[in-house]
Amino acid sequence: MPPGQRGRGRGGSSGSFGGRGGNSSRGRGGARGRGGGGRGRGGIRSFENRPRDSKHPAPSEDEASSDEQVGAAHNAPGSGSESESEDDDAVLSTEDEEEPEDTSAKPYNVLLQSLTLSRKSKDTRDAKRRKTQHVVEAEEEDPEEEWAPVDEEGAEEEEEQQQDGGDSDDEDQSDPFESHFATPTPSYLARTKAAEANSWETKKLTHPALSGKLVFSAPSESQAAPGKKVDSIADVSLKNKLAAPFEALNGEFTPVQQALAPYIFANQDVLFTSRTPDNAAAVRNLACVHALNHIYKTRSRVLKNNERLSRAATTDDGAADLELRDQGFTRPKVLFLLPTRNACAEVVNTLLALSQAEQQENKKRFTDSFTLPPSEERIPATKPADFRELFSGNHDDLFRLGLKFTRKSVKLFSQFYTSDIILASPLGLRMVLGDEGDRKRDYDFLSSLELVVVDHADALLMQNWEHVEHVFKHLNLIPTDAHGCDFGRVRSWYLDSQARFVRQTLVTATFLTPEINALFAGHMRSIAGRVKTAPEYAGAMTDLGLQVRQTFMRFDARAPAQDADARFAFFAAMVLPGLQRSAGGSVVFVHSYYDFVRVRNHLDGLGLDFGVVSEETAVGAVARARSHFRTGRLKVLLYTGRAHHFRRYEVAGAREVVFYQVPDNERFYREVAGGWLARSVREGMAEAGTCRVRVLFSRWDVLRLERVVGSKRVGVMCTDVGDTFEFV
């Protein structure tokens, strides 16, 4: 059966808190875990995936930020492994009594002095913490090892020096890693002024593998250009040991990989809005090999410079004259934001296959926590391919994971501050970051990220987009603590607070929305340049599988803020009277939960016989509403876009579909307008000539509308004098 009642709440495009877990309180500290009635370690948390109006409370010390919290475990197949779960309280220092002083606006010398003093004041506590950590790390499933901000990197680097001494490729100044991250010139870094001012020069490109256009933007007057043509992995500046594993895993480049690789390996920001279940693995392979390549090159440079400093220390002049800037404030360099544990497992398995690590620490623990045996798969094969891809396996959306790579090994569940790569859901990371004013919060481990990958952004949009925005606001900030940092080796663009303009961000999505567009404009500002795909759509309305009358009705809203009120007024005046007079069989599809509540309350006041199916409707109530609608006992069925996203119901008895707003996902239009009406015709409950579809839209719905009516029609429909457009 499909995923259970997830309780994700309303959020829709705007998202907010609550939701995750529905009525379940599983996870450690739930109704049957430590903590009794749902609190304790890992009980129901404040940061969740549904909306709320007021500011949410901060996570408290005793509420574990556990990787193994499964909230809504009865909905996530494979979440039965929470009996083996661990608590991860240690991501925040439980002994700090004061909020760290804000150093983001201080000059470097003052910042360094402040952090040094702060560090000295914590020496005793850190020593105690290190002693405790040393003891618990002997156990494989230490609950605190994943997040505790301990300072043991010096010993680890010495160990890696011995392991990795022979692993180095010659540095090539034509390598984008060298010119962008390692040794950027002052003139190159001067591009940050244009990036900070959001001043870009744009050009439109094409590629035969992608429909539509590629929109490439470069910082003004920077002369930045798209990366060189890439036909195969041999055309990429890749660490030698990654080439063969990639070819074994991926084979020859696909057309989509050839289209995206020039931008990805040139360290340019990429927003790819044509993600499908068919090309998802190809794009994931590119992102993973690029991430490992970055990690390996960063490590090789650090270890090589360690050797140089060691040799220089034995000479008369010593190492005083050597200025080797090769690091950030903290170790983590790559962040993957992913929608589900199953998606995380796919990325991790790809990274492991590429790394060819001889030793994989905590692999069984990872498999038990993030995957689902095939025998327990609950998603039927009859569901659409995109639904099966997103919700197959363990589809819990509360997780975070650290990966640490050495030459011969990889450690899963490593502490964030000793990790190279962090993988997390927005909700899982939000629980660690906290909010301004919280006494206990931590985001310093995000200070030195150089690559961020957001996969399946449209799925994150249906969870809670505010969590994604919150994460991006905390990337590449000046840390509040030194964390054992050698400031003499920190790259200058970190010290100058320019890291967010050097960081590369890769985002994949099935379609473009205003929220994703805002992320591109506000947070994807790499000085190397950025590219966004702009697909051309034929229009979902041409592929319903049924000849049906489709009427698009435009209403006027002068500003986006007025859209909701104008839409409701138009619906109440122009559509609702017809629904009241109809013989029944009318489905009203409402994309936003807030609009749904408004319409539902209005229909309640009219005494209209209608049923409700939302993402929060109980299973029994959904079954009754569908049954009564089919028999005609209910004339109208109010149905939400989030219910369709999480459940993909098939409703019988529909003769008319009213889209209160155009759905973001054009597949929903095809499945509801085409699939449900075609079913009624097949079952003899309606005649094809009597079925119809009505759609309300304003000029602010242009992105949604384009995917439904097609790229060639959308401009006329949004600007033409007429306000009604009918297609048969």
Secondary structure by P-SEA (a helix, b strand, c coil): cccccccccccccccccccccccccccccccccccccccccccccccccbbbccccccccccccccccccccccccccccccccbbbccccccccccccccccccccaaaaaaaaaaaaaaaaaaaaaaaaaaaaacccccccccccccccaaaaaaaaaaaacccccccccccccccccccccccccccaaaaaaaccbbbbbbbbccccbbbbbbccccccccccccccccccccccccaaaaaaaacccccaaaaacaaaaaaccbbbbccccccaaaaaaaaaaaaaaaaaaaaaaaaaaaaaaaaaaaacccccccccccccccccccbbbbbccaaaaaaaaaaaaaaaccccccaaaaaaaccccccccccccccccaaaaaaccccccccccbbbbbcccccccccccccccbbbbcaaaaaaaacccccccccccccccccbbbbcaaaaaaaccaaaaaaaaaaccccccccccccccccccccccccccccbbbbbbcccccaaaaaaaacccccccbbbbbbbbbcccccccccbbbbbbbbbbbccccaaaaaaaaaaacccaaaaaacccbbbbbbccaaaaaaaaaaaaaaccccccccccccaaaaaaaaaaaaaccccbbbbbaaaaaacccccccccbbbcccccccaaaaaaaccaaaaaaaaaccccccccbbbbbbcccaaaaaaaacccccccccccccccccccc
